[in-house]
Amino acid sequence: MSRIAVGGAVIGSVLFGGAAVASAQEDPSSSAPAPSEPGSVTITLSPEQVTWLCDKRLPRIERRSSKLVERIQADENTRGSAANLRARAAKERDAGREESAQLLEEKADRREGFVDDLNKINKWATDFRTQHCESK
């Protein structure tokens, strides 16, 4: 479970860092704030770094987030899916272990809550790719 959270955090941080990279590639005549304004940062990347980001990092982010969504939404026979956790909770409840059944239900709910975040991350990666990588 913590791997999913850490993976989402890593993916999000790379994408937010990538957004800064993208702003460094954009035309200087864009509507970006002037360097003297508070909160503005200029990041410059070499063409090799941009190529690496577009060719290596973004495909891994997209692949990883898609695989996580597929696993979470899979059927009860797939280990790690929310349906699998609910089926295990039902078995626990049938065996009279209400507390562990409740914990499994809560874990399934938390896991399903990650789907929206993972879909957003995948969309951000796709948007970044179309906006900045395909135009290079």
C-alpha positions in Angstrom: 0.0 0.0 0.0 2.8 2.4 0.9 4.4 1.5 -2.5 1.4 2.9 -4.3 1.5 6.1 -2.2 5.2 6.5 -2.7 4.9 5.7 -6.4 2.2 8.3 -6.8 4.2 10.9 -4.9 7.3 10.1 -7.1 5.3 10.3 -10.3 3.7 13.5 -9.2 6.9 15.2 -8.3 8.5 14.2 -11.6 5.6 15.6 -13.5 5.6 18.9 -11.5 9.4 19.1 -12.1 8.7 18.3 -15.7 6.2 21.2 -15.9 9.1 23.5 -14.8 11.2 21.9 -17.5 8.5 22.6 -20.1 8.3 26.3 -19.1 12.0 26.5 -19.6 11.5 25.3 -23.2 8.7 27.6 -24.1 9.1 30.7 -26.1 10.3 33.6 -24.0 7.5 35.8 -25.4 4.9 33.7 -23.6 2.8 35.1 -20.8 5.2 33.8 -18.1 5.8 36.1 -15.1 8.8 38.4 -15.3 11.9 37.2 -13.4 11.6 40.0 -11.0 8.2 38.8 -9.8 8.1 36.7 -6.6 7.7 33.0 -7.1 9.1 32.9 -10.7 11.9 30.5 -11.4 13.7 29.8 -14.6 15.0 26.3 -15.2 17.2 25.5 -18.2 17.7 22.0 -19.4 20.1 20.8 -22.0 18.6 19.1 -25.1 19.9 15.8 -23.8 18.0 16.2 -20.6 14.8 17.1 -22.4 15.3 14.0 -24.7 15.8 11.8 -21.7 12.7 13.1 -20.0 10.6 12.6 -23.0 12.0 9.3 -24.2 12.8 7.5 -20.9 11.0 9.0 -17.9 7.5 9.8 -19.3 6.9 6.3 -20.8 7.8 4.7 -17.4 5.4 7.1 -15.6 2.6 6.4 -18.0 3.2 2.6 -17.9 3.4 2.5 -14.1 0.3 4.5 -13.5 -1.7 2.6 -16.0 -0.6 -0.7 -14.5 -1.5 0.4 -11.0 -5.0 1.5 -12.2 -5.5 -1.8 -14.0 -4.5 -3.8 -10.9 -6.7 -1.8 -8.5 -9.7 -2.2 -10.8 -9.1 -5.9 -11.6 -11.3 -8.8 -10.5 -11.1 -10.6 -7.2 -8.7 -13.2 -8.5 -6.0 -10.5 -9.0 -3.9 -10.0 -5.9 -3.8 -6.4 -4.8 -7.1 -5.4 -6.4 -9.9 -3.7 -4.4 -12.2 -6.6 -5.3 -9.7 -9.1 -3.9 -9.5 -7.1 -0.7 -13.3 -7.1 -0.4 -13.5 -10.8 -1.1 -10.9 -11.4 1.7 -12.9 -9.2 3.9 -16.0 -11.2 3.2 -14.1 -14.4 4.2 -12.9 -12.8 7.4 -16.5 -11.7 8.2 -17.8 -15.2 7.5 -15.2 -16.6 9.9 -16.3 -14.2 12.6 -13.3 -11.8 12.5 -15.1 -8.5 12.1 -12.2 -6.3 13.0 -9.9 -7.7 10.3 -12.7 -7.6 7.9 -13.3 -4.0 8.6 -9.6 -3.3 8.1 -9.6 -5.0 4.8 -12.7 -3.0 3.7 -11.0 0.2 4.7 -7.8 -0.8 2.8 -10.0 -1.5 -0.3 -11.6 1.9 0.0 -8.2 3.7 0.3 -6.9 1.8 -2.7 -9.9 2.7 -4.8 -9.3 6.3 -3.8 -5.9 6.2 -5.6 -7.5 5.6 -9.0 -8.5 9.2 -9.5 -5.0 10.5 -8.6 -3.3 7.9 -10.8 -5.6 8.8 -13.7 -4.7 12.5 -13.2 -1.0 11.6 -13.2 -1.4 9.7 -16.4 -3.3 12.6 -18.0 -0.6 15.1 -16.9 2.1 12.9 -18.4 0.1 12.5 -21.7 -0.6 16.3 -21.8 3.1 17.1 -21.1 4.1 14.7 -23.9 1.8 16.2 -26.4 2.7 19.8 -25.5 6.4 19.6 -25.1 7.9 16.3 -26.4 6.1 16.0 -29.7 7.0 19.6 -30.6 10.8 19.1 -30.2 
